[in-house]
Amino acid sequence: MSNPGNLVGDREQRVTVSLPRTLHELKSHAHRNFTTKRGSSKPMRMFHHGKVVITHPNHMSNLKDGDVVVLTANPEEQGPPPLSTHQAHYVPHPLQAKKPPPDQDGPKESVPFDGKSSYTVDYIPHPLEARDSAKPPRNVWEPGRTGVKTGRSTYASEYPWHNVKPPDKTCKHVPPGKAVPFEGLSSYQQDYVKHPQRPRSAAGRPKPQLPASGPFEGSTTYTTDYKRFQVPPARPVRMDGGNMSEPKPFEGSSEYRREYLKHPLNGPEILHLEPELHNPHVRRANWNVT
């Protein structure tokens, strides 16, 4: 398509939207806020500042904050109706009518099933053998067998009996001798030696103390460390005429201002959409007011 020249947009019908990042998003804003006079069968063309046509996704890098895009439509250009992604991917196919089943003449004779199931093939029935009648078990211990010796038990085999010899005769105990005093020293007596105590001297009578009559001539630690100085009184500064000096603004910088610098806040990036001036084929959508 060729550029028809510099297009002028209608500022009275301007719509401000957030700056789109993709071409699909820009087209969505254009179709949502504007519509053609006879429907959406005629495509709209978008011009950056009314000069450069926008047709490729690479053209989106030229859009900046505050730019204007002019929308126009040619009555001679007839394009196919726009298709959504769902309509382009999922194409409807005509459904064929299902034929009714053919009519049956009537019930037919039943035929026996000659096949074999997997159960019949895997599990073959075998003939059952006749079982003998069960007899009661024979009792091993028969009454009246008292003279016959039995076998050895496990306890008798594991723990044989041994003959124990009687202990020898013990000799007579000698009576203990006389008690002997303990002459040793314990560790307590070795470590803590007892010393003789000095006799306490007699305490004399306390001497009478006379009351203090003169002033305290000493010096405390506070008086020595913190000396008092005579500070002359401050005099107010006066200008010529006897008035006080006018207050001046504070020109310094506080720690808060040095640490937290104030930066300008950037608002949201926007884009202006305008229809072509005096173009009856593109008008503002009645249901969208910005």
Summary of the structure (lengths in Angstrom):
residues: 290
radius of gyration: 61.8
end to end distance: 30.9
largest distance: 155.1
contacts: 370
relative contact order: 0.28
helix: 17%
strand: 11%
